[in-house]
Amino acid sequence: MIDPYGDSPPLTDEQRAVVDLPWDSRLLVTAGAGSGKTHTVVRRLDALVGHEDPEEALEAGEILVLSFSRAAVRELRDRIARHGDRARRVRVQTFDSWAYQLLVTAYPDEEWAARSFDERIRAAADAITKGAVEAGELGSPSHVVIDEAQDLVGDRRDLVETLLDRFQRSCGFTVVGDSAQGIYGFQIDNPAERAGETDRFFAWLRTSYDDLVELRLTEYFRARNDEARTALALGARLQDLAGTRESQEAAAATLHAELRDRLLDLPGLGDLADEFTLNTLKAYPGTCAILTRDNRQALAVSELLHEHGVEHALKRSLQDRAVPYWVAELLRRAESSTLTEARFLELLAGIPLPAGVDPQRCWRSLRAATRRTGRGLVDVAAVGRLVAQGRFPDELADPESARLVVSTVHRAKGLEYDRVVLLSPPSVAELRKAHDGLDVPAEARALYVAMTRAREDLYHVTGPDTSRIRRHRPTGRWYLGGWRKHERYGIQVVSGDVHREQPPGTYDASLSAVETQAYLLEQVRRGDPVTLRMRHALPAGPDQSPPYDLIHRDRIIGEASERFRRDLHAVEMISRSWDVTWPTEIVGLRMDTLETVAGSTAAGSNAGLGGHGVWIAPRITGIGRHRRGERAGEEQA
């Protein structure tokens, strides 16, 4: 008999204790960084579905698995595919994706796609109390698995507590988390409330369930040498931060100092702009992450690397849901309302796919997401609706497969890399001078999380100057300023800054939408330089800038969205009496990815792109620099 786990790491005694508990257990697992948490969860799911006693075994549909980020969901799905012999049909979702699906099913007439993430989370909690879960297609769950539980704060914590409360008599659960890695308390605006959020969910579990079983995973598997294990010994103390707000801050300041000292005692790479450091990053064959404290540092690091020709990806926000470009091309090429597996794979074979995309996995996921179609078929129109409604499967989100990644610590949460390079962190005293109301425990946890992402190498490096990158609080965008308050030399671009309502190439009779789609597929790649170029000098509205075309190698591939024009106006308009000289070009921007977007069905048909209302659009990233008037073609100061 073939052992289905033959190529899977054997379970430790600690992990086996987690895996073997019956389905109706109420279990809280504290799992430190690199302790094999994901592997244990996968084997736990397999045991729940494949229990030797048929009366103790659960159906895959009876298990609900929720995690904080799409990165964590993707990792769980990948591990299940590789090592989950019987749990392959268990559905793993983010809290946001599950909440949206619940609302769409319970209240289909509402425009949930137009609501914010937090609004949907609050509405889902209310729907749970009104019986929406048990009224759904799968009914009430028999077992709930909550991954990355330390990140449950605010509305998401309320959602999970409401869910577990609703089914406390009939449902078991497995909650996995680590207080030392709770770094999302900043989502709570009130500093006094924020201090207690990290452990609040765990405290609720302990007081709500007399039969709660608590287990720990204490062995470490990620770190392969002493250098990568530098921070691990301090994890237990970070887990046990307690007491008054003042005592927590004092203990956290001590831990931050110890972590910082341990990091700075490791070998450094000098200055990030040094030729030796840049060549080291170019030559390193493994996966590498440069981790920053905030988005401002990440933008500055990415800009520096681009200037020196170092290929990399700037990691997106955890809530950015880029639907991969191949979906639009698949639907455009489909000539029938449904696709068999053979036809689906044939069409995908003719589309240039990004590295890491498994056609069989794409088929399985879309088949499951459109399961009402009929046996062995994918409903083409249903796939288009998944895109339009923001319900495209998380596990098929656009892969981020770059060898070198620049990311904030928060966006790298739950991930691991062969080599990690941290910008040399300032002390708590230095941070307090620069940031009012500093959350010291959060700073200590963030540094711990950053230092525990490495498998092998952990370095520190001096980062670029960020003093001219400033935050425009009304829009939330970063911009390049000068020494004088009114000076504006550049602006950040974000997801949604390229027009999506109509296909690229439809506003100008001289352009062809079909040819533009082909150009995007064949010629545009991640990291390519792009420019926003003013089409004409007339503002599009009273609170908007003039329109801008998106240029790639002197070819128009899109146009700036209304939101970008509005935000550019807000950043540039110092006062109502201010006479703005609009930038002729915004240069230094980069291609992030190509994505499938949904717009008007009529617009797609009229452009010759089929009747599904989806097409390929570019997504751009970075902080651009303004060129004005006669100085277009030459970077301004």
C-alpha positions in Angstrom: 0.0 0.0 0.0 1.4 3.4 -1.0 1.8 5.8 1.9 0.1 9.1 0.9 2.4 11.0 3.2 5.6 9.5 2.0 7.1 12.8 0.8 5.6 14.8 3.7 7.5 15.6 6.9 6.6 13.2 9.7 4.5 14.6 12.5 6.2 15.4 15.8 4.5 14.4 19.0 3.2 17.9 19.5 1.8 18.0 16.0 0.3 14.5 16.4 -1.6 15.7 19.5 -3.2 18.4 17.5 -4.1 16.2 14.5 -5.6 13.3 16.5 -8.2 15.2 18.5 -11.9 14.4 17.6 -13.9 16.7 15.4 -16.0 18.1 18.2 -13.0 19.3 20.2 -12.6 23.0 20.9 -8.9 23.5 20.3 -6.6 26.5 20.6 -3.1 25.9 19.2 -0.3 28.4 19.9 2.1 28.0 17.0 5.4 30.0 17.0 7.1 31.2 13.9 8.3 28.4 11.7 6.9 25.6 13.9 5.2 23.7 11.1 1.7 25.3 11.7 0.5 25.0 8.1 1.7 21.4 7.8 -0.1 20.6 11.0 -3.4 22.2 9.9 -3.3 20.3 6.6 -2.9 17.0 8.4 -5.6 18.0 10.9 -8.0 18.6 8.0 -7.0 15.3 6.4 -7.7 13.5 9.7 -11.1 15.2 10.1 -12.2 14.0 6.6 -10.6 10.6 6.7 -11.1 9.3 10.2 -11.0 5.5 10.4 -14.4 5.5 12.2 -17.0 6.5 9.6 -19.2 8.0 12.3 -16.3 10.3 13.3 -15.3 11.4 9.8 -16.7 14.6 8.3 -17.6 15.5 4.8 -15.4 18.2 3.2 -18.4 20.5 3.0 -18.9 20.3 6.7 -15.5 22.0 7.4 -15.1 25.7 7.1 -11.5 27.0 6.9 -10.9 30.7 7.3 -7.6 32.6 7.2 -6.5 36.2 7.3 -4.8 36.8 3.9 -4.8 35.4 0.4 -1.1 34.5 0.8 -2.1 32.3 3.8 -5.0 30.8 1.8 -2.8 30.1 -1.2 -0.2 28.4 1.1 -2.8 26.2 2.7 -4.3 25.3 -0.7 -0.8 24.4 -2.0 0.0 22.3 1.0 -3.4 20.5 0.8 -2.7 19.7 -2.9 0.7 18.3 -2.1 0.2 16.6 1.3 -3.6 16.4 1.9 -4.6 12.9 0.8 -8.3 13.2 1.7 -8.8 17.0 2.3 -8.5 18.2 -1.3 -12.2 19.3 -1.4 -12.1 21.3 1.8 -12.7 24.9 0.9 -10.2 27.4 2.3 -11.2 31.1 2.1 -10.2 34.5 3.5 -12.6 36.1 6.0 -13.4 38.8 3.5 -14.1 36.3 0.7 -16.3 34.1 2.9 -18.2 37.1 4.2 -18.9 38.3 0.7 -20.1 34.9 -0.5 -22.4 34.6 2.5 -24.0 38.0 1.8 -24.4 37.4 -1.9 -26.2 34.1 -1.2 -28.3 35.5 1.6 -29.2 38.9 0.1 -28.6 38.6 -3.7 -30.4 41.8 -4.5 -27.9 44.0 -2.6 -24.9 45.6 -4.3 -22.3 44.1 -2.1 -19.4 44.7 -4.5 -19.9 48.4 -3.9 -19.4 48.1 -0.2 -16.1 48.3 1.6 -14.4 45.3 3.1 -15.2 46.4 6.6 -18.9 47.1 5.8 -19.2 43.6 4.4 -17.6 42.1 7.4 -20.1 43.9 9.7 -23.0 42.9 7.5 -21.9 39.3 7.5 -21.8 39.2 11.3 -25.4 40.5 11.4 -26.4 37.9 8.7 -25.0 35.1 10.9 -27.2 36.1 13.8 -30.2 35.9 11.4 -29.5 32.3 10.3 -27.8 33.0 6.9 -25.1 30.3 7.4 -27.5 27.4 8.1 -29.8 28.6 5.3 -27.0 28.4 2.8 -26.3 25.6 0.4 -23.7 23.9 2.7 -25.7 24.5 5.9 -24.1 24.9 9.3 -20.4 23.7 9.7 -19.5 20.8 12.0 -15.9 22.1 12.4 -14.4 25.5 11.9 -10.6 26.1 11.4 -9.3 29.6 12.0 -5.8 30.3 10.8 -3.6 33.3 11.8 -6.0 34.0 14.7 -3.7 36.6 16.2 -4.6 38.9 13.4 -8.3 38.9 14.3 -9.0 42.5 15.5 -12.0 44.7 15.4 -14.8 43.7 13.0 -13.2 40.5 11.9 -12.8 39.3 15.5 -16.5 40.2 16.1 -17.4 38.1 12.9 -15.6 35.0 14.2 -16.9 35.3 17.7 -20.4 35.6 16.3 -19.9 32.5 14.1 -18.6 30.3 16.9 -21.2 31.6 19.3 -24.0 30.7 16.8 -22.9 27.0 16.6 -21.3 26.5 20.0 -23.4 23.5 20.8 -22.9 21.6 17.5 -19.5 22.7 16.2 -15.9 21.9 17.0 -13.1 24.2 16.1 -9.4 24.4 15.7 -7.9 27.9 16.2 -4.3 28.5 15.4 -2.3 31.6 16.2 0.7 33.3 17.9 0.4 36.4 20.0 4.0 37.2 19.2 3.0 37.7 15.5 0.0 39.9 16.1 0.8 43.0 14.0 -2.6 44.3 12.8 -3.7 46.2 15.9 -3.1 49.4 13.9 -6.5 48.8 12.3 -8.0 49.9 15.7 -8.0 53.7 15.8 -8.3 54.1 19.5 -4.8 53.6 21.1 -6.3 52.5 24.4 -8.4 49.8 22.8 -5.6 48.8 20.5 -3.4 47.7 23.4 -5.7 44.9 24.3 -6.7 43.7 20.8 -3.9 41.3 20.2 -4.9 38.8 22.9 -8.6 39.7 23.1 -9.8 36.9 20.9 -7.8 34.3 22.7 -9.1 35.6 26.1 -12.7 35.4 24.7 -12.1 31.7 23.8 -10.7 30.9 27.3 -13.7 32.5 29.1 -16.3 31.2 26.7 -15.4 27.5 26.5 -14.9 25.5 29.7 -13.8 22.5 27.6 -11.2 24.4 25.6 -8.1 22.3 24.9 -4.8 24.3 24.6 -1.8 22.9 22.9 1.5 24.4 21.7 3.9 23.9 18.8 7.4 24.7 20.1 9.8 23.0 17.6 11.2 25.1 14.7 11.5 23.9 11.2 11.8 27.0 8.9 15.1 28.3 10.2 18.0 26.2 8.9 20.8 27.7 10.8 21.6 29.9 13.9 21.5 33.1 11.9 17.9 32.5 10.8 17.0 31.5 14.4 18.3 34.8 15.8 14.9 36.1 17.0 13.1 32.9 17.9 14.2 32.7 21.6 12.3 36.0 22.2 9.0 34.7 20.9 7.7 33.3 24.2 8.3 36.7 25.9 6.4 38.5 23.1 3.5 36.0 23.6 3.2 36.8 27.2 3.1 40.7 27.1 0.5 41.5 29.7 -0.5 44.0 32.4 -1.2 47.7 32.1 -0.6 49.6 29.0 2.4 51.2 30.6 3.9 47.9 31.7 3.3 46.4 28.2 5.1 49.3 26.6 8.1 49.0 28.9 8.5 45.3 28.4 8.0 45.7 24.6 10.6 48.5 24.5 13.1 46.1 26.1 12.3 43.3 23.7 12.5 45.7 20.7 16.0 46.7 21.9 17.1 43.1 22.3 15.8 42.2 18.8 17.4 45.2 17.3 20.8 44.5 18.9 20.6 40.8 17.7 19.9 41.9 14.2 22.7 44.6 14.1 25.2 42.0 15.5 24.6 40.0 12.3 26.6 40.7 9.1 25.4 43.8 7.3 25.3 44.6 3.6 26.3 48.2 4.0 24.3 50.7 2.0 21.6 49.5 -0.4 22.9 51.8 -3.1 26.4 50.3 -3.0 27.5 48.4 -6.1 28.5 45.4 -4.0 25.0 45.2 -2.4 23.2 45.7 -5.7 25.3 43.0 -7.4 24.7 40.6 -4.5 20.9 41.1 -4.9 21.2 40.5 -8.6 23.2 37.3 -8.3 21.5 35.6 -5.4 19.8 32.5 -6.8 17.2 31.8 -4.1 14.1 33.7 -3.0 14.9 37.0 -1.3 12.8 39.7 0.4 13.8 43.2 1.4 11.4 44.0 4.2 10.5 47.6 5.3 8.7 49.1 8.2 6.2 51.0 6.0 5.0 51.8 2.5 7.1 54.9 2.2 10.3 52.9 2.7 9.1 50.2 0.3 8.4 52.8 -2.5 11.9 54.3 -2.0 13.6 50.9 -2.1 11.7 49.9 -5.2 12.6 53.1 -7.0 16.3 52.7 -6.1 16.4 49.1 -7.4 14.7 50.1 -10.6 17.2 52.9 -11.2 20.0 50.3 -10.9 18.4 47.7 -13.0 17.6 45.2 -10.2 14.6 43.1 -11.2 12.1 42.7 -8.4 8.4 42.9 -7.5 6.8 45.5 -5.1 4.4 43.4 -3.0 0.8 44.5 -3.2 -1.7 45.2 -0.4 -3.2 42.1 1.2 -6.6 43.3 0.0 -5.6 43.8 -3.6 -7.4 41.1 -5.6 -5.8 41.0 -9.1 -7.7 38.5 -11.2 -5.2 36.9 -13.6 -5.2 38.2 -17.2 -5.6 34.7 -18.7 -9.2 34.6 -17.5 -10.3 37.4 -19.9 -8.4 35.8 -22.7 -9.9 32.4 -22.0 -13.4 33.9 -22.1 -12.7 35.9 -25.3 -11.5 32.7 -27.0 -14.4 30.5 -25.8 -16.9 29.9 -28.5 -19.5 28.2 -26.4 -21.4 28.8 -23.2 -19.7 25.9 -21.4 -16.2 24.3 -21.6 -15.3 20.7 -21.1 -12.0 20.0 -19.4 -10.3 19.1 -22.7 -11.4 22.3 -24.3 -10.5 24.4 -21.2 -7.0 23.0 -21.2 -6.7 23.4 -25.0 -7.5 27.1 -24.7 -5.2 27.7 -21.8 -2.4 26.0 -23.8 -2.7 28.8 -26.4 -2.4 31.6 -23.8 1.0 32.7 -22.5 0.7 31.9 -18.8 2.8 33.3 -15.9 5.2 31.1 -14.1 3.7 28.9 -11.5 0.2 28.6 -13.0 -1.0 25.0 -13.1 -3.8 24.5 -15.8 -5.2 21.5 -14.0 -5.5 23.5 -10.8 -7.2 26.3 -12.7 -9.7 23.8 -14.1 -10.5 22.3 -10.7 -11.0 25.6 -9.0 -13.2 27.1 -11.7 -15.1 23.9 -11.9 -15.8 24.0 -8.2 -16.7 27.7 -8.3 -19.3 27.1 -11.1 -20.4 23.7 -9.9 -24.1 24.3 -10.7 -23.3 24.2 -14.4 -23.4 20.4 -14.7 -21.0 17.5 -14.3 -17.6 18.0 -15.9 -18.3 21.5 -17.3 -17.3 25.1 -16.6 -20.0 27.8 -17.2 -18.2 30.6 -19.2 -20.8 33.3 -18.2 -20.5 32.2 -14.5 -16.7 32.8 -14.6 -17.4 36.3 -15.9 -19.8 36.9 -13.0 -17.2 35.8 -10.5 -14.9 38.5 -11.8 -17.7 41.2 -11.9 -18.9 40.3 -8.3 -15.4 40.2 -6.8 -15.8 36.4 -6.0 -13.0 35.0 -8.1 -11.3 32.1 -6.2 -8.6 33.4 -3.9 -6.3 30.4 -4.7 -6.2 31.5 -8.4 -5.2 35.1 -7.7 -2.4 36.5 -9.8 0.8 34.7 -8.6 3.6 36.8 -7.2 6.5 34.6 -8.3 9.4 37.2 -8.4 12.7 35.9 -7.0 13.3 39.3 -5.3 10.4 41.0 -3.4 10.2 44.4 -1.8 7.6 44.3 0.9 6.4 45.9 4.1 6.6 43.5 7.1 2.8 43.4 7.2 2.5 42.3 3.6 5.1 39.5 4.1 3.2 38.1 7.1 2.9 34.3 6.9 5.5 34.0 4.1 9.1 32.8 4.2 12.2 33.4 2.0 15.6 31.9 1.7 17.2 35.3 2.4 15.7 38.3 4.2 17.2 41.7 4.2 15.9 44.3 6.7 16.4 48.0 6.6 18.4 48.7 9.8 15.7 49.6 12.3 15.8 52.8 14.4 15.5 52.5 18.2 12.3 53.0 20.0 13.5 56.5 21.1 14.1 57.4 17.5 10.8 56.1 16.4 9.0 58.1 19.2 10.6 61.3 17.9 9.2 60.6 14.4 5.8 59.1 15.3 3.2 60.4 17.7 1.4 57.8 19.8 3.8 55.0 18.8 2.5 51.5 19.5 5.7 50.0 21.0 4.4 46.4 21.4 3.3 46.5 17.7 6.8 47.7 16.8 8.4 44.8 18.7 6.1 42.2 17.2 6.7 43.6 13.7 10.5 43.4 14.1 10.1 39.8 15.4 7.9 38.8 12.4 10.4 40.4 10.0 13.4 38.5 11.5 11.6 35.2 11.5 10.8 35.2 7.7 14.2 33.8 6.8 15.1 30.2 6.1 18.8 30.7 5.8 20.3 34.3 5.6 19.3 37.3 7.6 21.0 40.7 6.9 20.5 44.3 7.6 21.2 47.2 5.2 21.1 51.0 5.2 18.1 52.1 3.2 17.5 55.1 0.9 16.6 58.6 2.2 12.8 58.9 2.5 12.6 62.5 3.8 11.0 63.8 0.6 8.3 61.2 0.4 5.3 62.5 2.3 1.8 61.5 3.0 -1.2 63.4 1.6 -3.7 62.5 4.3 -6.9 63.4 2.5 -6.2 60.9 -0.3 -3.8 58.6 1.6 -1.3 58.8 -1.2 2.5 59.3 -0.9 4.0 62.1 -3.0 7.4 63.5 -3.6 7.8 67.0 -2.0 10.5 69.6 -1.8 12.0 71.6 1.0 9.1 74.1 0.6 5.6 73.1 1.6 4.0 73.7 -1.7 6.5 71.8 -3.9 5.2 68.7 -5.6 7.5 66.6 -7.7 5.8 63.2 -7.9 2.9 61.0 -6.8 2.3 57.4 -5.9 0.1 55.2 -8.1 -2.1 52.5 -6.7 -4.5 49.7 -7.8 -7.5 51.2 -9.7 -5.5 54.1 -11.2 -6.0 52.7 -14.7 -9.5 53.1 -16.3 -11.5 49.9 -16.2 -15.0 50.7 -17.3 -14.2 50.4 -21.0 -11.4 48.3 -22.7 -8.1 50.0 -23.4 -8.1 51.6 -26.8 -11.8 52.4 -27.2 -11.9 56.2 -26.6 -9.8 57.0 -29.7 -10.9 56.0 -33.2 -7.3 55.6 -34.2 -6.8 52.8 -31.6 -8.0 49.2 -31.7 -9.1 47.4 -28.5 -8.4 44.0 -30.0 -4.9 45.0 -31.1 -4.3 46.6 -27.7 -5.3 43.4 -25.9 -2.9 41.4 -28.2 -0.1 44.0 -27.5 -0.7 43.7 -23.7 -0.4 39.9 -23.9 2.6 39.8 -26.2 4.7 42.8 -25.2 4.0 44.1 -21.7 5.8 42.5 -18.8 6.0 43.1 -15.0 8.6 45.7 -14.2 8.4 47.4 -17.6 8.7 51.2 -17.4 5.5 53.1 -18.2 4.6 56.8 -18.3 1.4 58.8 -17.7 1.3 61.4 -20.4 -1.2 64.4 -20.5 -3.6 64.0 -23.4 -4.6 67.7 -23.4 -4.5 70.5 -20.8 -8.2 70.8 -20.1 -9.3 69.3 -16.7 -11.8 66.6 -16.9 -14.0 68.2 -14.2 -14.0 70.9 -11.6 -12.0 68.7 -9.1 -10.0 66.7 -11.6 -6.8 67.0 -13.4 -6.6 66.8 -17.2 -6.8 63.3 -18.7 -3.6 61.2 -18.9 -2.8 58.3 -21.3 -0.7 55.3 -20.1 2.2 54.9 -22.4 4.4 51.7 -22.9 7.2 52.1 -25.4 5.4 55.1 -27.1 2.1 53.1 -27.4 -1.1 53.9 -25.5 -2.2 50.9 -23.4 -4.7 52.6 -21.1 -5.8 55.8 -19.5 -5.8 57.2 -16.0 -8.9 56.5 -14.0 -11.3 59.2 -12.6 -10.1 58.4 -9.1 -6.4 59.1 -10.1 -7.3 62.4 -11.8 -9.3 63.4 -8.7 -6.5 62.5 -6.3 -3.9 64.2 -8.5 -6.0 67.3 -8.4 -6.2 67.1 -4.6 -2.5 66.6 -4.1 -1.5 69.4 -6.5 -4.2 72.0 -5.4 -2.5 73.6 -2.4 -5.4 76.1 -2.1 -8.3 77.2 -4.3 -6.3 80.2 -5.4 -3.3 78.0 -6.4 -2.5 78.1 -10.1 -1.5 74.5 -10.9 0.9 73.7 -13.7 -0.1 70.1 -14.4 2.7 67.7 -15.2 3.1 67.0 -18.9 4.3 63.5 -18.0 4.6 61.3 -14.8 7.6 59.1 -15.3 9.4 56.3 -13.3 6.2 54.2 -13.0 6.3 50.4 -13.5 4.0 47.7 -14.7 2.8 45.7 -11.8 0.8 43.1 -13.6 -1.9 42.5 -16.2 -5.3 41.7 -14.7 -8.8 40.7 -15.8 -11.3 43.5 -15.1 -15.1 43.7 -15.5 -16.9 46.6 -17.1 -19.8 47.2 -19.5 -20.9 44.1 -21.5 -21.9 46.4 -24.3 -18.5 48.1 -24.3 -16.8 44.7 -24.6 -19.0 43.6 -27.4 -18.7 46.9 -29.3 -14.9 46.6 -29.0 -14.9 43.1 -30.5 -13.9 41.4 -27.2 -16.9 39.2 -26.8 -20.0 39.5 -24.7 -18.8 38.6 -21.2 -17.9 42.2 -20.2 -14.3 41.3 -19.2 -11.0 42.3 -20.7 -7.3 42.7 -19.9 -6.1 46.0 -18.3 -2.7 47.0 -17.0 -2.1 47.6 -13.3 0.8 50.0 -12.5 2.9 50.6 -9.3 5.5 52.9 -7.9 6.0 56.6 -7.2 6.3 58.6 -10.3 8.2 61.9 -11.0 6.7 64.9 -12.6 7.9 66.5 -15.8 6.3 69.8 -16.5 5.9 72.1 -19.5 8.9 72.4 -21.7 10.9 70.2 -19.4 9.0 67.1 -20.5 11.6 64.6 -21.5 13.8 65.8 -18.6 13.2 64.9 -15.0 12.5 67.8 -12.7 14.7 68.4 -9.7 
